[in-house]
Amino acid sequence: METNSSGGGSSSGSLGSSSTMILHNAVIVTMDKESRVFRNGGVFVVQDRIKAIGQSADILQQFSQMADQIIDLQSQILLPGFVNTHVHTSQQLAKGIADDVDLMTWLHDRIWPYESNMTEEDSYISTLLCGIELIHSGVTCFAEAGGQHVSEMAKAVELLGLRACLVQSTMDCGEGLPASWAVRTTDDCIQSQKELYAKHHHAADGRIRIWFGIRQIMNATDRLLLETRDMAREFKTGIHMHVAEIPYENQVVMDTRKVDHGTVTFLDKIEFLQNNLLSAHTVWVNHTEIGLLSRAGVKVSHCPASAMRMLGFAPIKEMLHADICVSLGTDGAPSNNRMSIVDEMYLASLINKGREVFANGTTDPAALPAETVLRMATINGAKSVLWDNDIGSLEAGKKV
Ligand SMILES: O=c1[nH]c(=O)c2nc[nH]c2[nH]1
């Protein structure tokens, strides 16, 4: 058995070098159902799973004889890895190219020309750089929001050791698409996603999952929506889609799809709302639509920085009160210019307190308290990416 402390930087102290290990003398914030915190906690790990967690003294007494390695964390805080539920890894090279413009200009004039000219190598490098920045803020799992070269993303994720739900961005109609956009017909969108699923789902020792993507309703035919819904049910995987981002989107949906409110109302009408849908942003929703999202078990990814730049204030407090699972995302680099889930926690807390003043005419310092925000970045994130059996909290049976 080898013992060491975490402060000395010796290579023998690196995690993962032993098949059984004790980490002790840590402040453990479990994020389990009871929100347990161990002030002087310990955890016994066997291979890649937590076998036991509790007070340091108990863990040391019960498991020291079985541990290949014992690491003293010297009162450092041990948290579950953060889950970023909305990030465009292939936009990392576009940091700073689209500041201070509205969403439609941002998409049509800056982002889609950039994305549609990316080579496979660009996508690989972009995902690597984005992943490194995510890891730096404590992210261990992310939901890709959609790019073109998914196989290159998968290669980068495998190298980085992250977990990811990867999706291809699909658009089969609508304004603004550059001529060079790769996947354009409905059949291509469906076929290429099936191929990606066959090739990469459960790759990298199970760390990669393939989901299905709808970029946004203004660039999706009803057929693409319905076939994507059915395909996700058949393959038992998730769907990632930008939803109700700006008032213009809702107006286009009302005009073209003949419903009396926006995207969420229409998605309900075609039975697209289901518990494997990760609905990004979801800013412009009314009270009825919050009810529809809640009843269907749809997960919402709140991206505070991106929302403040281009979209507006989502009713996050109301969604949480309606029992919607809300998590946090950074969005892509040109929507944020930072890739830190810690920054998003900070912004989520402040923005949603500030929103109370104009949304409900009063102050509410308890809107999105610290523990709620931490849940959004951990266990809610894990539920949103349908991975909560394995990650999102520190509990016996979960993965490290
Ligand atoms: O913030 C956003 N980033 C995107 O890439 C995108 N695509 C559609 N809608 C979007 N919103």
The ligand as an SDF file (V2000), in Angstrom:
LIG
                    3D

 11 12  0  0  0  0  0  0  0  0999 V2000
  -26.6260   30.4540  -29.0400 O   0  0  0  0  0  0  0  0  0  0  0  0
  -26.8340   29.8140  -30.0700 C   0  0  0  0  0  0  0  0  0  0  0  0
  -25.7910   29.1850  -30.7000 N   0  0  0  0  0  0  0  0  0  0  0  0
  -25.9570   28.4680  -31.8390 C   0  0  0  0  0  0  0  0  0  0  0  0
  -25.0030   27.9240  -32.3890 O   0  0  0  0  0  0  0  0  0  0  0  0
  -27.2670   28.3920  -32.3500 C   0  0  0  0  0  0  0  0  0  0  0  0
  -27.8050   27.7670  -33.3960 N   0  0  0  0  0  0  0  0  0  0  0  0
  -29.1120   28.0300  -33.3820 C   0  0  0  0  0  0  0  0  0  0  0  0
  -29.4280   28.8140  -32.3410 N   0  0  0  0  0  0  0  0  0  0  0  0
  -28.2960   29.0570  -31.6840 C   0  0  0  0  0  0  0  0  0  0  0  0
  -28.0690   29.7570  -30.5580 N   0  0  0  0  0  0  0  0  0  0  0  0
  1  2  2  0
  2  3  1  0
  2 11  1  0
  3  4  1  0
  4  5  2  0
  4  6  1  0
  6  7  1  0
  6 10  2  0
  7  8  2  0
  8  9  1  0
  9 10  1  0
 10 11  1  0
M  END
$$$$
